[in-house]
Amino acid sequence: MDSVFMLWHSYEVDGDTEQKLIGVYKTHEDGEAAIGRVQDMPGFKDTPDGFEIFEYVLGRDGWTEGYISQAPAMEVVE
């Protein structure tokens, strides 16, 4: 199986979680190296525990059970 490693950074703002995709890498070690490159940049240095690397298998569906929206439905006015 081929896979990639996705580096995300998450942090809380006013009770909501903000997430940023930093990059997608060939190896876990490449993702760790990317943390080293960005960890001292503005924002990232204030939330150093926000980095996570996830392995993502290529060719596999990521959403297999649908989802339920937490946002209220908006009415379209014409």
VEXSE-438654 format. One line per field, with one value per residue: chain; x, y, z of N, C-alpha, C, O, CB in turn; residue in one letter. Coordinates in steps of 0.05 Angstrom, whole numbers. Atoms other than C-alpha are relative to their C-alpha. Glycine has a CB too. Layout:
BEGIN
chain = (A,...)
n.c1 = (X,...)
n.c2 = (Y,...)
n.c3 = (Z,...)
ca.c1 = (X,...)
ca.c2 = (Y,...)
ca.c3 = (Z,...)
c.c1 = (X,...)
c.c2 = (Y,...)
c.c3 = (Z,...)
o.c1 = (X,...)
o.c2 = (Y,...)
o.c3 = (Z,...)
cb.c1 = (X,...)
cb.c2 = (Y,...)
cb.c3 = (Z,...)
resn = (A,...)
//
This chain:
BEGIN
chain = (A,A,A,A,A,A,A,A,A,A,A,A,A,A,A,A,A,A,A,A,A,A,A,A,A,A,A,A,A,A,A,A,A,A,A,A,A,A,A,A,A,A,A,A,A,A,A,A,A,A,A,A,A,A,A,A,A,A,A,A,A,A,A,A,A,A,A,A,A,A,A,A,A,A,A,A,A,A)
n.c1 = (17,-14,13,-14,2,11,-6,21,-4,26,0,26,5,27,15,1,-26,-10,-20,-14,-16,-27,-11,3,-28,-4,-6,5,-24,2,19,-14,-18,16,5,-24,-3,21,7,-7,14,23,23,-8,-16,18,16,-19,11,22,-8,6,-5,18,-5,24,-4,10,19,21,19,-4,27,15,26,14,-5,22,-9,5,8,29,5,6,23,-6,20,-3)
n.c2 = (-24,-25,-20,-25,-9,-27,-16,-20,-16,-8,-18,-11,-29,-6,25,15,11,-8,19,-7,22,-10,13,29,10,27,16,-13,-16,-25,-17,-9,-20,-24,-13,-14,-24,-20,-3,-26,-21,-13,17,27,0,-5,24,21,26,3,15,28,12,22,16,1,21,-9,17,8,-21,-11,-2,23,2,-26,-18,-17,-28,-14,-27,-1,-3,-28,-4,-16,-20,-10)
n.c3 = (0,0,-17,-5,-28,0,-24,-8,-24,-11,-24,-7,2,-9,-4,25,9,27,10,24,12,5,24,4,3,8,-24,-26,-7,15,-15,-24,9,6,-26,-7,17,-4,-28,-12,14,-15,-3,-7,-25,-23,-6,9,-3,20,24,2,26,4,24,17,21,27,13,-19,-7,-27,-12,9,-14,1,-23,-9,-2,-25,6,7,29,7,18,24,6,27)
ca.c1 = (0,25,13,32,41,0,25,-30,-27,-88,-103,-162,-190,-250,-271,-266,-211,-172,-132,-79,-51,24,42,39,103,130,155,139,210,198,138,180,232,177,158,230,226,161,159,192,148,94,33,64,114,56,23,81,38,-10,30,5,27,-24,-11,-61,-67,-73,-131,-176,-239,-232,-307,-344,-404,-425,-429,-477,-468,-463,-478,-551,-581,-584,-647,-638,-676,-689)
ca.c2 = (0,69,124,196,233,295,348,388,443,454,507,538,607,632,560,537,492,520,473,485,433,447,396,326,284,219,196,209,234,286,311,315,355,403,415,435,486,519,512,579,618,667,630,562,581,602,533,483,424,433,392,323,277,229,172,173,111,129,102,93,133,179,189,124,137,208,265,309,384,423,488,511,507,574,597,621,685,704)
ca.c3 = (0,-17,33,48,113,125,174,208,259,304,357,393,377,416,433,360,332,274,231,179,131,131,78,51,53,28,97,170,178,123,163,226,187,164,237,249,192,214,290,304,256,281,306,306,360,405,400,394,416,357,306,285,229,201,153,95,50,-24,-64,-3,10,71,83,80,125,106,156,195,189,254,219,213,144,109,74,2,-12,-84)
c.c1 = (18,-15,17,-4,-8,6,-21,9,-28,4,-28,-1,-29,-18,-3,28,6,21,13,15,27,11,-5,27,1,6,-8,23,0,-20,13,20,-15,-8,24,3,-21,-5,7,-13,-23,-24,7,16,-16,-16,17,-12,-22,7,-8,5,-17,8,-27,6,-12,-19,-22,-18,4,-27,-17,-27,-15,7,-26,11,-8,-10,-30,-3,-7,-22,9,-23,4,-17)
c.c2 = (25,19,25,8,30,14,22,15,9,17,11,30,4,-25,-17,-11,9,-20,10,-25,12,-12,-29,-11,-29,-18,15,18,27,19,11,23,26,14,17,26,21,6,26,23,11,-19,-28,-1,4,-25,-24,-29,-6,-17,-30,-10,-25,-15,-3,-20,10,-20,-11,24,9,3,-22,-3,27,17,15,28,11,28,1,4,29,1,17,18,10,24)
c.c3 = (0,19,1,29,0,27,4,24,9,25,4,-3,8,3,-25,-7,-28,-8,-26,-10,-8,-26,0,-8,-5,24,25,7,-15,14,25,-8,-6,26,8,-16,8,30,13,-14,16,0,9,25,25,8,-10,3,-21,-24,3,-28,-2,-26,-15,-23,-26,-12,18,6,29,14,-10,13,-1,24,7,4,27,-4,-7,-30,-6,-21,-24,-6,-28,-4)
o.c1 = (37,-39,41,-21,7,1,-24,24,-42,23,-45,18,-48,-41,-15,48,-11,37,0,29,28,23,-14,40,-17,-2,-10,19,9,-15,8,23,-4,-8,21,14,-15,-19,-5,-7,-34,-31,-2,13,-7,-26,9,-2,-35,-10,-4,-1,-17,13,-48,24,-36,-17,-37,-8,8,-28,-26,-43,-35,25,-45,30,-31,-21,-40,14,-21,-23,21,-46,26,-17)
o.c2 = (27,19,25,-4,46,3,39,5,21,14,10,44,-5,-24,-39,3,5,-29,22,-38,30,2,-41,0,-44,-42,40,40,47,43,34,42,48,39,39,46,45,26,34,46,-2,-31,-37,-19,-2,-27,-39,-47,-28,-21,-42,4,-42,-2,-8,-15,18,-44,-28,46,-8,0,-22,-21,30,12,16,31,7,41,-18,16,42,-16,38,9,20,36)
o.c3 = (15,21,-8,43,-11,48,-13,41,-7,40,-14,5,-5,-4,-23,-2,-46,9,-42,5,-25,-43,19,-27,1,24,25,19,-4,15,32,7,-1,27,17,-5,5,36,33,-8,34,-21,29,42,47,30,-28,-11,-20,-41,23,-48,16,-46,-3,-39,-27,-8,10,11,47,39,-33,6,14,39,-9,20,37,14,-20,-43,10,-39,-20,-9,-34,-26)
cb.c1 = (-19,2,-3,-11,27,-31,29,-27,19,-17,21,-7,6,-13,-27,-12,-1,12,-13,20,-15,19,29,-22,16,24,30,-5,25,-9,-25,15,16,-25,-6,24,-4,-26,12,30,-10,-7,-16,17,22,-19,-27,25,-12,-9,30,-29,31,-30,11,-8,-13,24,14,13,-29,13,-13,16,5,-30,22,-14,-11,25,17,-13,-24,25,-24,6,0,-7)
cb.c2 = (0,12,-11,22,-4,0,12,-14,24,-25,23,-8,11,20,7,16,-31,30,-28,24,-12,-5,6,-7,7,-2,-8,-22,-15,-5,-17,-23,-9,-7,-22,-17,-7,-9,-22,3,-10,27,-1,-13,21,23,1,1,-4,26,3,-6,-8,9,-28,28,-27,4,-23,-12,-9,26,29,-25,-8,-5,20,-11,17,0,12,23,-19,14,12,-19,23,-22)
cb.c3 = (24,-29,29,-20,15,-5,-2,5,-4,7,-4,29,-29,-18,10,-23,2,0,-5,6,-25,23,-3,-22,25,-19,0,22,-7,-29,7,13,-26,-15,22,-5,-29,-12,15,-1,-28,-12,-26,-23,-3,-6,-15,16,28,-8,-4,9,-3,-2,7,-11,9,-19,-12,26,-5,-1,-7,6,29,-1,-7,26,-22,17,-24,15,-9,-12,14,-25,21,-21)
resn = (M,D,S,V,F,M,L,W,H,S,Y,E,V,D,G,D,T,E,Q,K,L,I,G,V,Y,K,T,H,E,D,G,E,A,A,I,G,R,V,Q,D,M,P,G,F,K,D,T,P,D,G,F,E,I,F,E,Y,V,L,G,R,D,G,W,T,E,G,Y,I,S,Q,A,P,A,M,E,V,V,E)
//
